[in-house]
Amino acid sequence: MTRSPSWPDAPLAVILSLDDPGCTAAVVGPKAAALARLRKAGLPVPDGFALAAPASEAQLREARVAQQVERLFEIVNSGGEWRRQAIAVRASLSRTPVSLEIADALRAASRRLRPPLAVRSSALVEDGVSATFAGLFTTFLGVLNIDDLATAVSACWLSRFSDVVIRYAIGRGVDLRRTSMAVVVQEAIDARSAGSAMSIDPTGAIIVNGAWGLGRAVAEGQVVPDWWRVDRGDFTVLERRGGTKPLAARLDPRGGEVWRRQTQRRSTAICLDDRTLQRLAALVVETERIFGSPREVEWALDGRKRLWLVQARPLTAVRTVEQIPDSDPIVAWLLGGSVLEGQPTSPGQVLGRARHLGRSGPMRPGDVLIAASLPPGMTAVVAGVGGLVLEAGGSTSQPSSASRAPPTPSPTAPTSSWTERLGAPGTVWRTVHERLTGRRVSS
């Protein structure tokens, strides 16, 4: 391997600056490649570098597990029982430290950045239109030193072989051989507020979600975020809904993250002023222009009110939805029941039996899954459901992103009392954009 011209101090060319033209999706994965493209266009993206995918394959050889991994892929492709083999692969990898060559490359490259750092996966199959892998690979924020950096990189590689990733890949028809893992390392933003945005929704507007602190609260559906619908032309606010944000994640000075409970007043306070919102909307539209297609963007606002873009993935399921008229006999009957308003995340319609996660027996294809939230790693469960209703989260949370690939009608409910009532066995629900209607039926 040769030295990288962008990082002359780094011993290996597997390290590429985000300013390096070699940061392509085939080498560093779609996530890192998208960030590199935005930086090249002059948009505010934190400085960083990518550890190219070949490094993860070199680590498999270092750990002498390449044959075990190939056997795992063969078992999965043949439809066999793969869990025992996956455990063996993870055990072997976890016992093997990052090779000295790669550790030296990380050390040299990280000297160019200001800690704390953010370390995130950039698998070659991430952020696809039909399979996003949202929330399934590992992310570390607040990394302070080279030892922790090497450990975080190793954990990102390891997450490629987790049960949830393998199960998701099988469900989406993704060949696991294509999941080779690059890693992106950037200066971490200690955000005062953060969230996500969609460059266009079925009505032709920009959708923005936000909450206090780091973006994890929004991405993982830990809060009901503030929500805006913004005009794509002059960036005026068309609609605004305040969320409920009792928790906020912040960088811990000792490393990592810490969750902080917010006061009642702050939990309901809007996390972005209109001027900042308009600046963000302009960045979102510019991001779409650069890529030439709709984008879902993750953003962060630092303590000096500077906006940063930390991810830009293809936006799936942007489509208008043909409405079933309220005069339809079944719909008219359902409209006689309860009505719930929520934030739309994936537009559509479904008629199915309500199933509360963990309390309503086994899920069947077409059921409407009801849950307070879906923890990281559980986004794979949405693959077979007809609809998804969550108490917390927003239109750009990881479960919502998963519900759009392929599309699953999915609103976010505003209160816990509603999700309790929705979970009653024998209740059938129909979702229409932002409205849920339902009535009890006999089992």
C-alpha positions in Angstrom: 0.0 0.0 0.0 1.1 3.5 -0.7 0.9 6.8 1.3 -2.2 9.0 0.8 -1.3 12.3 -0.8 -3.9 14.1 1.3 -2.5 12.7 4.6 1.3 12.4 4.0 1.9 11.5 7.7 -0.3 8.5 7.5 1.6 5.2 6.7 -1.2 3.7 4.6 -3.4 4.8 1.7 -6.4 3.2 3.5 -6.7 6.6 5.3 -8.3 9.3 3.1 -9.1 12.8 4.0 -12.7 13.9 3.4 -11.1 16.5 1.0 -9.4 13.7 -1.0 -11.0 13.1 -4.5 -10.5 9.4 -3.8 -13.4 9.4 -1.3 -15.8 7.5 -3.5 -18.7 5.3 -2.3 -16.9 2.2 -3.7 -13.9 2.9 -1.4 -15.2 4.6 1.7 -18.9 3.9 1.6 -21.9 6.1 0.7 -21.9 7.9 4.1 -18.3 9.1 3.9 -18.5 9.8 0.2 -21.5 12.0 0.6 -19.8 14.0 3.3 -16.7 14.4 1.1 -18.9 15.6 -1.7 -20.6 18.2 0.5 -17.2 19.5 1.8 -16.0 19.8 -1.8 -19.0 22.0 -2.6 -18.2 24.3 0.3 -21.0 23.2 2.7 -20.3 23.1 6.4 -19.2 19.5 7.2 -16.8 18.7 10.1 -13.3 18.0 9.2 -12.3 14.3 9.2 -11.0 11.3 7.3 -12.2 7.9 6.2 -10.6 4.5 6.9 -11.3 2.8 3.6 -13.1 -0.5 3.4 -10.0 -2.6 2.4 -8.8 -2.0 6.0 -11.7 -4.0 7.4 -10.8 -6.9 5.1 -7.2 -6.7 6.1 -8.3 -6.9 9.7 -10.2 -10.2 8.9 -6.9 -11.6 7.7 -5.1 -10.3 10.7 -7.6 -12.1 13.0 -7.4 -15.2 10.8 -11.2 -15.3 10.4 -11.5 -14.8 6.7 -12.5 -18.4 6.1 -15.0 -18.3 9.1 -16.6 -15.2 7.5 -16.8 -16.8 4.1 -18.5 -19.9 5.8 -20.9 -17.5 7.5 -21.9 -16.0 4.1 -22.4 -19.5 2.6 -24.7 -20.5 5.4 -26.7 -17.4 5.2 -27.1 -17.6 1.4 -28.2 -21.3 1.6 -30.9 -20.4 4.2 -29.2 -22.4 7.0 -28.9 -21.6 10.7 -26.3 -18.9 10.8 -26.3 -17.6 14.4 -23.7 -20.0 15.9 -21.3 -19.1 13.1 -21.9 -15.4 13.5 -21.1 -15.7 17.2 -17.8 -17.5 16.4 -16.8 -14.7 13.9 -17.6 -12.0 16.5 -15.7 -13.8 19.2 -12.6 -14.2 17.0 -12.7 -10.6 15.9 -13.2 -9.2 19.4 -10.1 -11.0 20.7 -7.9 -9.4 17.9 -6.6 -5.9 18.4 -6.5 -3.5 15.4 -3.3 -4.3 13.5 -0.2 -2.2 14.2 -0.2 -0.8 10.6 -3.8 0.4 10.8 -3.3 1.7 14.4 -0.3 3.7 13.3 -2.3 5.1 10.4 -5.2 6.1 12.7 -2.7 7.7 15.1 -1.1 9.8 12.4 -4.4 10.9 10.8 -6.1 11.7 14.1 -3.3 14.2 15.1 -4.7 16.4 12.3 -8.1 16.7 14.1 -9.3 18.3 17.3 -10.8 15.9 19.8 -13.4 14.8 20.8 -14.1 12.8 17.7 -17.1 11.1 16.1 -16.5 7.5 14.8 -19.2 6.1 12.5 -19.6 3.2 10.2 -19.7 3.8 6.5 -20.5 0.3 5.1 -20.6 -0.1 1.4 -24.3 -1.0 1.5 -25.5 1.8 3.9 -27.9 4.5 2.9 -29.4 2.7 -0.1 -32.8 3.4 -1.5 -34.1 -0.1 -0.8 -32.0 -0.8 2.3 -30.8 2.0 4.6 -29.4 -0.1 7.5 -30.5 2.9 9.6 -29.3 2.6 13.2 -28.0 -1.0 12.8 -24.2 -0.3 12.6 -22.2 1.2 15.5 -21.5 4.9 16.2 -19.3 6.5 18.9 -19.2 10.1 19.9 -16.8 11.8 22.2 -13.7 9.7 21.4 -10.7 11.4 23.1 -7.5 9.3 22.4 -5.9 6.9 20.0 -6.7 3.8 22.2 -10.4 4.7 22.3 -10.3 5.5 18.6 -8.9 2.0 17.7 -11.5 0.4 19.9 -14.3 2.3 18.3 -13.1 1.4 14.8 -12.9 -2.3 15.8 -16.4 -2.1 17.2 -17.7 -0.6 14.0 -16.2 -3.5 12.0 -17.7 -6.0 14.5 -21.2 -4.6 14.0 -21.1 -5.8 10.4 -21.6 -9.3 11.8 -24.3 -8.6 14.4 -27.5 -10.6 14.4 -29.7 -7.6 13.6 -27.5 -6.6 10.6 -27.6 -10.1 9.2 -31.3 -10.4 9.8 -32.0 -7.1 8.1 -29.7 -8.0 5.2 -31.6 -11.3 4.7 -35.0 -9.5 4.8 -33.9 -6.9 2.3 -32.2 -9.4 0.0 -28.7 -7.8 0.5 -25.7 -10.0 -0.2 -23.6 -9.9 3.0 -20.4 -10.0 0.9 -21.3 -6.4 -0.1 -21.3 -5.2 3.5 -17.6 -4.5 3.7 -17.1 -1.7 6.3 -15.4 1.6 5.9 -15.3 4.0 8.9 -15.6 7.8 8.9 -13.8 9.8 11.7 -14.7 13.5 12.2 -14.4 16.2 14.8 -17.5 15.8 17.0 -20.0 18.7 17.3 -21.2 19.3 20.8 -24.6 20.3 19.6 -26.9 22.6 21.5 -29.7 21.2 19.2 -29.7 18.7 16.4 -32.0 16.7 14.2 -32.8 15.7 10.6 -34.5 17.1 7.6 -36.1 15.9 4.4 -35.5 18.0 1.3 -39.1 17.3 0.0 -42.2 15.6 1.2 -45.3 14.5 -0.8 -46.7 18.1 -0.5 -43.5 19.6 -2.0 -42.2 21.1 1.2 -39.1 20.7 3.4 -39.6 18.8 6.6 -37.3 19.5 9.6 -37.1 17.7 12.9 -35.1 18.9 15.9 -34.4 18.5 19.6 -32.0 19.7 22.3 -28.5 18.3 22.4 -27.0 15.7 20.1 -29.0 14.1 17.3 -29.1 10.7 19.0 -32.4 11.7 20.8 -34.1 12.3 17.4 -32.4 9.4 15.5 -33.2 6.8 18.1 -36.8 8.1 18.8 -36.2 9.0 22.4 -38.2 12.2 22.2 -41.0 13.7 20.2 -39.0 16.4 18.3 -40.1 19.8 17.2 -41.4 19.6 13.6 -41.6 22.2 10.8 -42.9 22.2 7.3 -41.0 24.9 5.3 -41.6 26.3 1.8 -38.9 25.3 -0.7 -39.0 28.7 -2.4 -38.7 31.4 0.1 -38.1 29.2 3.2 -41.1 30.6 5.1 -42.5 28.3 7.8 -45.8 26.8 6.6 -46.5 24.8 9.7 -44.9 24.3 13.1 -45.5 21.8 15.9 -43.6 21.9 19.2 -42.4 18.5 20.5 -41.8 17.0 23.9 -38.1 16.7 24.6 -37.5 15.6 28.2 -34.1 14.1 27.4 -31.0 15.5 25.7 -27.7 13.8 25.0 -24.5 15.9 25.2 -20.8 15.1 24.9 -19.2 14.2 28.2 -15.9 16.0 28.9 -14.5 12.6 30.2 -15.4 10.9 26.9 -18.5 9.5 25.4 -22.0 10.9 25.8 -24.3 11.7 28.8 -28.0 11.9 28.9 -29.5 14.9 30.7 -33.0 15.4 31.8 -34.6 18.7 30.7 -36.8 20.9 32.8 -40.5 20.9 31.9 -40.2 24.4 30.4 -37.2 23.6 28.3 -38.6 20.2 27.1 -41.4 22.1 25.4 -39.4 25.1 24.2 -38.7 25.2 20.4 -35.1 24.3 19.7 -34.6 26.4 16.6 -35.4 30.1 15.9 -36.9 30.9 12.5 -33.8 32.6 11.1 -31.7 29.5 11.9 -34.4 27.3 10.5 -34.4 29.2 7.2 -30.6 28.9 7.0 -30.9 25.2 7.5 -33.6 24.9 4.9 -31.4 26.6 2.4 -28.6 24.1 3.1 -31.0 21.2 2.7 -32.2 22.5 -0.7 -28.5 23.1 -1.8 -27.7 19.5 -0.7 -30.5 18.2 -2.9 -29.1 20.3 -5.8 -25.6 18.9 -5.4 -26.8 15.3 -5.5 -29.5 15.8 -8.0 -32.1 13.9 -6.0 -34.1 14.3 -2.8 -32.0 13.9 0.4 -32.5 13.2 4.1 -30.0 15.3 6.0 -28.7 15.2 9.6 -27.7 18.5 11.1 -26.2 20.0 14.2 -26.2 23.5 15.7 -23.2 24.2 17.9 -22.9 26.7 20.8 -21.9 29.5 18.4 -25.0 28.9 16.3 -23.1 27.5 13.4 -24.9 24.9 11.4 -23.2 21.6 10.5 -24.2 18.8 8.2 -23.2 15.4 9.4 -25.0 13.1 7.0 -26.9 13.2 3.7 -28.5 10.0 2.5 -31.0 9.4 -0.4 -34.5 10.1 0.6 -36.8 7.1 -0.1 -40.5 6.9 -0.7 -41.2 10.5 -1.8 -44.5 10.0 -3.4 -48.1 11.3 -3.3 -50.7 8.9 -1.9 -54.0 8.2 -3.5 -56.7 8.6 -0.8 -59.4 6.0 -0.1 -62.5 8.2 0.0 -64.2 8.6 3.4 -67.4 7.4 1.7 -65.9 3.9 1.3 -68.1 1.7 3.6 -65.2 0.3 5.6 -63.6 3.7 6.0 -66.9 5.3 7.0 -67.3 2.7 9.7 -63.8 3.3 10.9 -64.3 7.0 11.0 -66.9 6.4 13.6 -64.2 5.3 16.1 -61.3 7.2 17.6 -59.1 9.6 15.7 -55.4 10.2 16.4 -53.3 13.0 15.1 -49.5 12.6 14.7 -46.4 13.4 12.7 -46.5 11.6 9.3 -43.3 9.7 8.6 -44.1 7.5 5.6 -47.4 8.3 3.8 -49.7 5.6 2.9 -52.8 3.6 3.9 -53.2 0.3 5.6 -56.0 -1.8 7.2 -54.6 -4.2 9.7 -54.9 -5.6 13.2 -53.2 -3.6 15.9 -50.3 -5.4 17.7 -48.5 -3.8 20.7 -44.8 -4.7 20.7 -44.2 -7.4 23.3 -47.7 -7.6 24.5 -50.0 -8.8 21.7 -48.6 -12.1 20.7 -46.7 -12.9 17.5 -46.7 -10.4 14.6 -48.4 -11.4 11.4 -47.7 -9.9 8.0 -49.9 -6.8 7.5 -50.3 -6.1 11.3 -50.0 -2.5 12.5 -47.2 -2.4 15.1 -47.8 -0.2 18.1 -44.8 0.8 20.4 -43.6 3.5 22.6 -40.3 3.5 20.6 -38.0 1.1 18.8 -34.6 0.8 20.4 -31.5 0.8 18.2 -31.2 -2.5 16.4 -34.9 -3.1 16.4 -35.6 -1.2 13.2 -35.3 -4.5 11.3 -38.7 -5.6 12.8 -40.6 -3.1 10.6 -39.8 -5.1 7.4 -43.0 -7.3 7.6 -45.5 -5.0 9.2 -48.3 -3.2 7.4 -48.0 0.0 9.5 -46.0 1.5 12.3 -47.2 3.8 15.2 -44.7 5.1 17.7 -45.2 7.3 20.7 -41.8 9.0 20.3 -39.5 9.8 17.4 -40.1 11.9 14.3 -40.3 11.7 10.5 -36.5 11.3 10.2 -35.8 8.9 13.1 -34.1 5.6 12.4 -37.4 3.6 12.6 -39.0 6.1 10.3 -36.2 5.8 7.8 -36.5 2.0 7.9 -40.2 2.3 7.3 -39.6 4.1 4.1 -37.5 1.4 2.6 -39.7 -0.3 1.4 -42.5 2.1 2.3 -44.6 1.4 5.4 -47.3 3.9 6.5 -46.0 5.3 9.7 -47.1 8.2 11.9 -45.7 9.2 15.2 -48.3 9.4 18.0 -48.1 12.4 20.4 -48.9 10.8 23.8 -48.3 7.6 25.7 -52.0 7.3 26.6 -52.7 6.9 22.9 -50.3 4.1 22.4 -51.8 2.3 25.4 -55.2 2.6 23.9 -54.0 1.6 20.4 -52.5 -1.6 21.7 -55.8 -3.2 22.7 -56.1 -6.6 21.0 -58.9 -6.8 18.5 -58.6 -3.2 17.2 -58.3 -2.5 13.5 -56.6 0.7 12.4 -56.4 2.6 9.1 -53.7 5.2 8.6 -54.2 8.1 6.2 -51.2 10.5 6.2 -51.5 12.1 9.6 -54.7 10.5 10.8 -55.3 7.1 12.4 -58.9 5.9 12.8 -60.0 2.7 14.5 -62.7 0.6 16.0 -62.8 -2.5 18.1 -63.8 -5.7 16.3 -64.4 -9.2 17.5 -61.4 -11.5 17.3 
